[in-house]
Amino acid sequence: MDTAFTRLVGCTVPLQQAGMGGVAGPDLAVAVADAGALGMLGMPTAAPEATAEALESVGRRTAGPVGVNFLMPFVDRDVVAAAAGRCRLVEFFYDEPAPDLVALAHEGGALAAWQVGSVEEARAAAGAGCDLVVAQGVEAGGHVRGQVGLLPLLDAVLEAVDVPVVAAGGIATAREMAAVVAAGAAAARVGTRFVATAEADAHPSYVDALVGAGPEDTVLTTTFSVMWPDAPHRVLRSCVEAAEAIDDDVVGEMEVPGGARLPIPRLSPPCPGRGTTGRTDAMALYAGQSVGAVRRVERAADVVRELAEGAERLLAGRR
């Protein structure tokens, strides 16, 4: 499955693992990269030293490509610089594309990508110098930038930009991956399916909730907006109901790089990681509409293999 994405990034599978904060740590990124896809780290509040240490550790463990996802409300230029010299791709999300940040990524030797939710943002990302654009449909889990479904958005973005486009939102099966590649995407981006892998840093209760859920169990909401106001996100409906049913100001504690523990305010964005304690059912349980494909805990490499081999058969016309 040779595409513009695999040639540019240096992988063998046109698949990007989403850089989900609190879930996408070094173990997951390494497993995905070793399987031939692009592994991603999600470290939205990490310091430059912690970011550099994590990426250097990843570099010792895999020769495959790994990137880092940055959320613009929490971006730190020093962290971007630390990442850019140690990873293949630096990716930004949730603000207007900024040429100075793209240039900073390039100065460190990394490719630059921007995840967008509209054609206008896609044009701006390409104009800012991005090497890749990630088109995110409203079906996606986590924070959602736009208001359009993936296929209409993908079609419009492909017409609007000349750089490779990665399709994101509601992709978790070989059929869905094959569909976006057939539609012109250079790669598929998968998030929810990777939360339920052995290498992810997700709390077991979060994984169990995903395994038991279907597409109808997700909702696009602004419930978990403390510290990040007016930012729609897709989560499981059950966590919204649980969070609204309690009055506590703090629902638990999370572990951060370095071993420190921080309180999690009720209705705040952090999802429950492996080391989280407290009312994990009342925390943000991010899930895309692809959650129905999450049926059990798997190895990340098995997910990559299933999607890649299945999509390749479908694209070749074999059933």
BAKOL-623332 format. One record per residue (C-alpha): x, y, z. Coordinates in pm, whole numbers, padded with zeros to 5 digits, always signed. Layout:
XYZ/...
***
This chain:
+00000+00000+00000/+00245+00259-00126/+00103+00612-00090/+00230+00969-00067/+00205+00929+00313/+00421+00617+00336/+00684+00769+00108/+00694+01098+00297/+00686+00960+00651/+00896+00651+00584/+00657+00377+00691/+00505+00078+00512/+00140+00113+00618/-00068+00426+00536/-00194+00450+00891/-00142+00708+01164/-00219+00634+01526/-00383+00936+01689/-00172+01115+01950/-00425+01094+02230/-00320+01280+02545/-00313+01059+02853/-00338+00741+02644/-00076+00754+02367/+00252+00700+02549/+00585+00554+02439/+00474+00190+02456/+00187+00246+02213/+00389+00464+01977/+00671+00209+01962/+00434-00082+01901/+00259+00099+01617/+00587+00213+01459/+00731-00138+01480/+00421-00266+01300/+00489-00037+01004/+00257+00258+01073/+00317+00603+01222/+00315+00596+01602/+00226+00913+01789/+00286+01048+02138/+00028+01264+02314/+00194+01473+02588/-00010+01795+02601/+00137+01937+02923/+00483+01777+02934/+00794+01990+02991/+01072+02007+02730/+01294+01777+02935/+01023+01513+02974/+00940+01531+02603/+01304+01494+02503/+01352+01202+02742/+01041+01023+02614/+01141+01064+02249/+01499+00957+02310/+01367+00645+02482/+01135+00579+02189/+01423+00627+01945/+01625+00361+02125/+01336+00115+02107/+01221+00147+01745/+01357+00242+01407/+01005+00320+01285/+00865+00672+01250/+00709+00841+01554/+00546+01182+01588/+00417+01411+01862/+00074+01575+01880/+00041+01928+02024/-00286+02089+02132/-00271+02459+02062/-00433+02582+02387/-00144+02419+02574/+00142+02449+02323/+00489+02546+02446/+00743+02651+02183/+01029+02504+02385/+00854+02167+02388/+00794+02188+02013/+01163+02257+01959/+01260+01967+02184/+01030+01733+01991/+01119+01852+01643/+01480+01742+01670/+01387+01396+01793/+01082+01277+01596/+00963+01236+01239/+00644+01445+01260/+00521+01736+01470/+00145+01778+01454/-00074+02064+01577/-00446+02084+01644/-00721+02321+01752/-00638+02667+01630/-00567+02853+01310/-00251+02718+01141/+00055+02919+01248/+00346+02951+01002/+00593+03023+01284/+00519+02690+01453/+00543+02505+01123/+00880+02672+01065/+00992+02574+01417/+00913+02210+01343/+01102+02228+01014/+01403+02394+01180/+01435+02090+01406/+01422+01854+01109/+01066+01725+01154/+00776+01716+00914/+00484+01940+01014/+00114+01854+01006/-00205+02031+01112/-00535+01861+01192/-00824+02062+01052/-01201+02058+01052/-01276+02273+00749/-01158+02346+00396/-01055+02696+00501/-00827+02558+00773/-00685+02304+00529/-00589+02579+00285/-00436+02778+00570/-00235+02475+00687/-00097+02413+00339/-00024+02784+00303/+00161+02782+00635/+00398+02520+00496/+00259+02199+00640/+00381+01879+00480/+00057+01697+00567/-00300+01792+00643/-00524+01577+00863/-00892+01619+00774/-01102+01539+01082/-01468+01451+01042/-01727+01512+01311/-01742+01135+01377/-01407+01153+01559/-01357+01089+01926/-01189+01348+02145/-01192+01715+02058/-01363+01793+01730/-01278+02102+01528/-01542+02109+01254/-01907+02033+01183/-01888+01816+00870/-01877+01439+00826/-01548+01285+00715/-01623+01187+00355/-01767+01524+00245/-01484+01704+00424/-01220+01475+00276/-01353+01527-00074/-01346+01904-00036/-01002+01914+00126/-00851+01694-00146/-00977+01943-00402/-00836+02237-00205/-00475+02138-00122/-00182+01977-00298/-00016+01816+00007/-00101+01461+00121/-00422+01437+00324/-00481+01198+00613/-00844+01105+00686/-00955+01107+01051/-01283+01038+01227/-01480+00719+01271/-01217+00486+01123/-01159+00156+01301/-01205-00124+01047/-01037-00240+00728/-01346-00142+00527/-01335+00212+00663/-00963+00240+00598/-01004+00110+00245/-01291+00353+00185/-01089+00665+00269/-00784+00548+00075/-01005+00472-00223/-01153+00821-00188/-00808+00974-00222/-00666+00996+00130/-00295+00923+00160/-00353+00753+00496/-00610+00682+00765/-00584+00808+01122/-00716+00575+01394/-00769+00665+01759/-01047+00487+01949/-00942+00140+01838/-00592+00196+01979/-00724+00300+02322/-00824-00063+02375/-00478-00206+02316/-00240-00365+02563/+00018-00092+02506/-00213+00207+02560/-00203+00394+02890/-00583+00392+02931/-00744+00297+03262/-00903-00053+03254/-01246+00092+03332/-01216+00325+03032/-01129+00031+02808/-01419-00173+02947/-01657+00112+02870/-01536+00125+02510/-01569-00251+02465/-01929-00236+02581/-02032+00064+02370/-02177+00115+02024/-02185+00416+01788/-02514+00531+01935/-02349+00559+02279/-02130+00855+02183/-02227+01221+02203/-02071+01546+02082/-02074+01781+02378/-01896+02062+02561/-01941+01902+02902/-01572+01856+02984/-01471+02217+02922/-01313+02324+03252/-00970+02466+03155/-01064+02443+02784/-01391+02631+02727/-01612+02609+02419/-01425+02313+02270/-01666+02041+02149/-01557+01683+02207/-01703+01338+02145/-01725+01109+02449/-01936+00823+02574/-02276+00945+02691/-02237+00747+03013/-01951+00966+03140/-02155+01282+03083/-02440+01138+03286/-02202+01026+03563/-02025+01362+03579/-02349+01556+03593/-02484+01336+03872/-02213+01424+04126/-02130+01750+04303/-01766+01694+04399/-01523+01958+04275/-01253+01696+04223/-01319+01350+04077/-00976+01194+04117/-00602+01220+04063/-00382+01157+03760/-00016+01070+03734/+00202+01300+03524/+00556+01255+03387/+00802+01252+03674/+00567+01063+03906/+00375+01360+04050/+00001+01332+04101/-00241+01612+04018/-00611+01654+04101/-00865+01615+03822/-01140+01878+03852/-01490+01762+03770/-01581+01837+03405/-01217+01886+03301/-01060+01739+02983/-00822+01467+03113/-00929+01113+03037/-00849+00836+03288/-00502+00697+03230/-00362+00373+03366/-00246+00541+03688/-00559+00752+03744/-00757+00707+04066/-01108+00817+04163/-01437+00834+03975/-01303+00728+03637/-01658+00674+03512/-01720+01050+03556/-01411+01156+03361/-01391+01228+02989/-01422+00892+02814/-01336+01000+02460/-01475+00776+02187/-01543+00810+01818/-01845+00671+01637/-01616+00384+01538/-01636+00252+01896/-01858-00037+01788/-01548-00196+01632/-01380-00212+01974/-01473-00559+02095/-01176-00665+02310/-00828-00564+02419/-00574-00639+02144/-00207-00588+02070/-00142-00271+01873/+00052-00464+01610/-00248-00691+01554/-00472-00388+01497/-00228-00244+01243/-00197-00580+01066/-00573-00638+01052/-00644-00294+00911/-00359-00298+00662/-00411-00648+00526/-00789-00614+00515/-00778-00276+00343/-00527-00403+00089/-00748-00699-00001/-01051-00477-00041/-00866-00225-00254/-00742-00509-00473/-01101-00623-00525/-01070-00949-00327/-01341-01029-00074/
***
